[in-house]
Amino acid sequence: MRGFWDRVAGLYDLAELLNRRANLAMKRETALWVPPGSRVLDCAAGTGALSLAAARRAGYVLCTDLSPDMLARAKGKGERAGLMNMEFSRRDIFAPPPEEPFDVVIAGNVLHLLEEPRRAVNCLLSCIRPGGRVILPTYLQGEAGAGFRAAIGAYQALGFRFQERYTLESYGVLLESCGAEVLCLKRLEGRLPVGFGVLGKL
């Protein structure tokens, strides 16, 4: 999939505008779950929308993705916004935990792409300190309207692949199965709704 994301990096933000209401709500909600001054890791960050939302409250944000082209765009956004508390690095969501745990980990709109979403969540939980949180907003493709299903089909024609069409109910089942405390699970409305989930580590 990395080759696909490199190819569409220049179009990604334009595509995001098709679902502007949900995406704005996702950024707002993400920022609310980031404690002031916290250390944040954003995995599969794409062009950095959630990293930038977090950086306006956090003390430090490490924005990561597998796609160099996506990261370059995220870095450009951070520089234009004057955010000096951000770093950018290639990183796999399944990478071993860092030596110093984070307060918050974000992984937005990636679990539906993965063959092993529970393993990914466990890897993310291993990156946070006790009392930390993992923020997991995910598009609910199982609740997409007819118009947006056509847009998804166009994306698939370019090479987009996903493993699961979550509904809020099925996404909740996934999160409950991960063995962590579910701090939040709600729907953010839009042309393609978002299941906004937050897990806590005891």
C-alpha positions, -999 to +999 in steps of 0.1 A: +000+000+000+029+024+005+032+029-032-004+039-034-001+065-007+030+080-024+011+083-056-019+100-041+000+122-016-006+153-037-043+147-040-049+135-004-059+168+011-083+175-018-100+142-013-103+151+024-124+181+015-151+157+002-158+148+038-150+181+054-176+181+082-164+147+096-127+156+092-130+189+110-149+172+138-122+145+140-095+172+144-114+190+171-121+158+190-085+146+187-072+179+202-096+176+231-080+143+241-045+157+240-035+170+275-015+203+274+022+197+273+020+160+266+042+139+244+024+125+214+031+099+188+010+100+156+012+067+136+001+065+099-002+103+101-007+108+063-003+145+055-004+154+092-039+167+099-042+151+133-005+157+142-011+195+136-043+194+157-024+177+185+007+200+183-014+230+191-018+216+226+010+191+231+045+197+242+060+175+215+046+155+186+064+128+166+045+126+133+052+093+115+041+075+084+055+049+060+052+072+030+080+097+025+057+118+002+030+120+028+056+129+055+070+157+033+036+172+030+030+169+067+063+186+074+055+214+051+022+220+069+040+221+102+065+246+090+039+268+075+019+268+107+050+277+127+048+247+149+083+242+164+073+212+186+070+186+158+094+160+144+088+138+114+100+102+108+092+071+088+078+044+112+058+013+109+027+010+131+040-024+142+074-011+153+087-020+188+078+005+215+102+034+222+124+035+252+105+065+265+068+060+264+044+086+251+014+102+269-008+099+238-007+078+206-029+087+176-036+064+147-063+078+125-080+061+097-057+031+094-072+002+113-096-006+084-066-011+061-048-037+082-051-075+082-042-075+120-059-045+135-059-060+171-022-066+168-018-030+157-038-017+187-017-038+211+015-023+195+001+012+200-009+005+236+027-006+242+039+029+233+021+047+260+027+051+297+002+038+323-026+063+324-020+073+287-044+070+259-046+058+223-068+079+200-083+058+171-106+077+148-116+055+118-139+060+088-171+040+090-171+027+055-200+004+064-221+035+070-211+055+038-240+069+018-244+060-019-227+091-031-196+085-010-195+048-019-188+060-055-159+081-043-145+051-025-148+031-057-128+057-076-101+055-049-101+017-053-095+021-090-063+039-081-051+010-060-068+017-026-074-015-006-091-020+028-098-050+049-130-040+068-160-018+063-167-009+099-200+003+113-199+020+147-212-013+162-185-035+146-158-009+154-169-010+190-166-048+190-130-045+177-120-019+204-137-039+232-117-070+221-083-053+226-082-057+264-080-020+272-104+005+287-127+021+261-127+057+272-148+070+243-167+056+213-190+078+193-199+087+157-188+119+141-213+128+114-203+135+078-207+122+043-185+094+055-190+091+093-161+086+117-160+062+146-141+081+172-126+057+197-102+063+226-085+035+246-069+039+280-040+020+295-043+012+332 
